[in-house]
Amino acid sequence: MRVISLKLLREFWEKHADAEDALRAWYKIVLGADWNSLQDARATFPHADGVETKSGETLTVFNICGNKYRLIARIRYDYKLVNIRFVLTHAEYDKGKWKE
């Protein structure tokens, strides 16, 4: 898979240093993945969930650091592309603004 972009991950771990190792590991695993569906992503990350936004787009939510943080991405399986949309604390995620 191709991942866009490492910049969002880096910006997040600069604020939340405890997330750096987990985000780097997630990034490395995803680069080596060959997913064709959410089921494939779940085979790698069992707690990944597909969540529909208000606009009808489905985003995939990954738990980071034992669910302390959430990584939200749009995955285009047909293009082998993972576009990171948000990396949030659990409290930010719960506010739901990312679904708009």
Phi, psi and omega in degrees: 000151171260142183240128176238119357225154177296336182304315179298320178296314181299316179299323180290314183288342173292332177270330184231081187303331181292347180270349187302308183299317181294319180290321176296319179295316178303311181302312181297317179297315182294322177302327180270358184277160175224077185269142175242355183194169175300325179299322176295317179298321179291334176295329178273316181235090188304336183263010177292138181230142172271129182231131180273134177274173179298332180277358179092001178281141177261124177248154179254131182252127179246137175278133180237139180058051177063037176078011176288326180233161179231131174253126183243126185223152169262124181249123174256094183297326181293333179255001182056047187233129176245115181253108180289124180263316183212149164233120190229155168288165180298323180296318178296318179300315183297336178293335173079005181298334181293342181280349185284000000 
